[in-house]
Amino acid sequence: MARAPAALRTDSVVVIGLGRFGGAVAESLARLGHDVLGIDVDAELVQSWADRLTHVVQADTTDGGTLRRLGVQEFAHAVVGIGGDIEASVLTVLALSELGVEDIWAKALGEKHGRILERTGAHHVVYPEAAMGGRVAHLVTGKMIDFIEFDDGFAIVKTRAPREAEGKTLAECALRSKYGVTVVGVKRAKTDFAHARPETSIQQGDLLIVSGPTKLVEAFAAVT
């Protein structure tokens, strides 16, 4: 059983469970330049990731002793993406917590699972199916081109500029005072993204990056 190399410390991440969710997280982190240690109990799955991640290990992550031998306690961040085995998911989070890992992210299959993960030491619980369902619901009507919602009822969306703003500057159309949202930037076809300023003009076909309380952002997107 391999131990994580000494170079994998400070800002590196251990991803446990290399299924669809964990694998996507691990691959994205690696693409962003992070050193990633991937761990899964499935030997075939580990082998399939051998050429995509710098470090991949087959191990039973419910065993705190195994995690300690791998040096997992020296990682600042851990992501538990274990899918269908709720017991393994919870025991892995508990083992990470007992090892003193300071930042534990865990995938939950439902609300009850999420509450158990929080009580056993997860600092962040992710509900990927629910989050994706909500995102698709916002995008399916075509009113929004992209949608990101945060835990505190705040959202950022990419949407088409409303007709009432065409041919005007942001100061002139006063979208903030009328809708309670903030235009962060403007993207026009074949031009670079521009950070929004009062003098920024809006033309037909422009895309706006808008932020604000989720309900107000939804209402704004509905008028475009």
C-alpha positions in Angstrom: 0.0 0.0 0.0 1.5 3.3 -1.1 2.0 6.4 1.1 1.2 9.8 -0.3 4.5 11.5 -1.3 5.9 14.2 0.9 5.3 16.8 -1.9 1.5 16.3 -1.5 0.8 18.5 1.5 -0.2 22.2 1.9 -2.7 22.9 -0.8 -3.2 19.4 -2.1 -6.4 17.4 -1.8 -7.3 13.8 -1.1 -10.4 12.5 -3.0 -12.0 9.4 -1.6 -14.4 7.5 -3.9 -13.6 7.9 -7.6 -17.1 7.3 -9.0 -18.9 9.9 -11.1 -18.9 12.7 -8.5 -15.5 12.0 -6.8 -13.9 11.3 -10.2 -15.2 14.6 -11.7 -13.9 16.5 -8.6 -10.5 14.8 -8.8 -10.1 15.4 -12.5 -11.1 19.0 -12.2 -8.6 19.6 -9.4 -5.9 18.0 -11.3 -6.7 20.1 -14.4 -6.4 23.2 -12.2 -2.9 22.2 -11.3 -3.5 20.7 -7.8 -1.8 17.6 -6.6 -4.5 15.0 -6.0 -4.4 11.7 -4.1 -7.3 9.5 -5.3 -8.4 6.6 -3.1 -11.0 4.0 -3.8 -11.7 0.5 -2.6 -12.3 -0.8 -6.1 -9.0 -2.0 -7.8 -10.4 -1.8 -11.3 -11.5 1.8 -10.7 -8.2 2.7 -9.3 -6.4 1.2 -12.3 -8.6 3.2 -14.6 -7.5 6.5 -12.9 -3.8 5.6 -12.9 -3.0 7.7 -16.0 -5.2 10.6 -15.1 -4.1 11.4 -11.5 -0.6 11.7 -10.1 -1.3 9.5 -7.1 -4.0 6.8 -6.9 -4.3 4.2 -4.1 -6.6 1.2 -3.5 -7.6 1.2 0.2 -10.4 0.7 2.7 -11.0 4.3 3.9 -13.2 3.3 6.8 -10.0 2.2 8.5 -8.4 5.1 10.3 -5.1 3.2 10.6 -5.0 2.8 6.8 -5.6 6.5 6.3 -2.9 7.4 8.8 -0.4 5.2 7.0 -1.3 6.9 3.8 -0.5 10.3 5.4 -4.0 11.6 4.8 -3.9 13.5 8.1 -1.3 15.8 6.5 -3.7 17.0 3.8 -5.5 20.3 4.3 -8.6 19.2 2.3 -10.5 15.9 1.8 -13.4 15.2 -0.4 -15.5 12.1 0.3 -17.4 11.2 -2.9 -18.4 7.6 -1.9 -21.7 6.9 -3.6 -24.1 4.0 -2.7 -22.4 2.7 0.5 -23.7 5.1 3.2 -22.0 3.2 6.0 -18.6 3.5 4.3 -19.3 7.2 3.6 -20.1 8.0 7.2 -17.2 5.9 8.7 -14.7 7.5 6.3 -15.8 11.0 7.4 -15.5 9.9 11.0 -12.0 8.5 10.4 -10.9 11.8 8.7 -12.3 13.8 11.5 -10.5 11.7 14.1 -7.3 12.2 12.2 -7.8 15.9 12.5 -8.3 16.8 8.8 -9.3 20.4 8.9 -11.5 20.7 5.8 -13.8 17.8 5.0 -16.3 17.9 2.1 -18.7 15.0 1.7 -21.3 14.0 -0.8 -24.7 13.2 0.7 -27.4 11.0 -0.9 -30.2 12.7 1.0 -31.1 15.0 3.9 -30.7 12.3 6.6 -27.4 11.1 5.2 -26.2 14.7 5.2 -27.2 15.3 8.8 -25.2 12.2 9.9 -22.2 13.4 7.9 -22.3 16.7 9.6 -22.5 15.1 13.1 -19.6 12.8 12.3 -17.3 15.6 11.2 -18.0 16.9 7.7 -17.5 20.6 7.4 -19.3 20.9 4.1 -22.0 18.6 2.8 -22.8 18.6 -0.9 -26.1 17.4 -2.4 -25.1 17.1 -6.1 -28.3 15.6 -7.4 -30.5 18.3 -5.7 -28.1 21.0 -6.8 -28.1 19.9 -10.4 -31.9 19.4 -10.4 -32.3 23.0 -9.2 -29.8 24.3 -11.8 -31.5 22.5 -14.6 -34.9 23.8 -13.5 -33.6 27.3 -13.9 -32.0 26.7 -17.3 -34.7 24.6 -19.0 -37.0 27.5 -19.9 -34.1 29.3 -21.7 -34.5 32.4 -19.6 -31.1 31.8 -18.0 -28.0 30.6 -19.8 -26.2 29.7 -16.6 -27.1 29.8 -12.9 -25.2 29.4 -9.7 -26.9 29.6 -6.3 -25.1 29.9 -3.0 -26.2 28.7 0.5 -27.3 32.1 1.7 -29.9 32.7 -0.9 -27.6 34.6 -3.2 -27.2 33.8 -6.9 -25.2 34.7 -10.0 -26.7 34.2 -13.4 -25.8 34.7 -17.1 -28.8 36.0 -19.0 -29.8 38.0 -22.0 -30.0 41.8 -21.7 -33.7 42.9 -21.4 -35.1 44.9 -24.3 -35.7 47.9 -22.0 -31.9 48.3 -21.6 -30.9 48.1 -25.2 -29.3 51.3 -26.5 -28.8 52.7 -23.0 -26.0 52.8 -20.4 -26.3 50.9 -17.1 -26.8 54.2 -15.4 -29.6 55.2 -17.8 -31.6 51.9 -17.5 -31.1 51.8 -13.7 -31.5 48.0 -13.5 -30.2 47.9 -9.9 -32.8 50.3 -8.5 -35.7 48.8 -10.6 -34.9 45.1 -10.0 -32.6 45.0 -7.0 -29.8 43.2 -8.8 -26.3 44.1 -9.7 -24.9 43.8 -13.2 -21.4 42.5 -12.7 -20.3 42.4 -16.4 -21.3 42.4 -20.0 -20.3 40.0 -22.7 -20.8 40.9 -26.3 -20.3 38.6 -29.3 -16.7 38.6 -30.6 -15.5 41.0 -27.8 -13.8 40.4 -24.5 -15.8 40.3 -21.2 -16.2 43.8 -19.8 -16.7 44.6 -16.1 -19.8 46.7 -15.7 -19.5 50.4 -15.1 -22.3 53.1 -15.0 -21.2 54.2 -18.5 -21.2 50.7 -20.0 -23.7 50.6 -22.9 -26.1 47.7 -23.5 -26.8 46.5 -27.1 -29.2 44.0 -28.5 -27.8 40.4 -28.0 -25.6 41.3 -25.1 -25.2 38.8 -22.3 -25.3 40.1 -18.7 -23.7 38.6 -15.6 -26.0 39.5 -12.8 -25.8 38.9 -9.0 -28.3 39.4 -6.2 -30.8 37.6 -4.0 -32.0 34.5 -5.7 -35.7 35.5 -6.0 -34.8 39.0 -7.4 -32.3 37.4 -9.9 -35.0 35.0 -11.0 -37.5 37.8 -11.5 -35.0 39.8 -13.5 -34.2 36.9 -15.8 -37.9 36.4 -16.4 -38.2 39.8 -18.1 -35.5 39.3 -20.6 
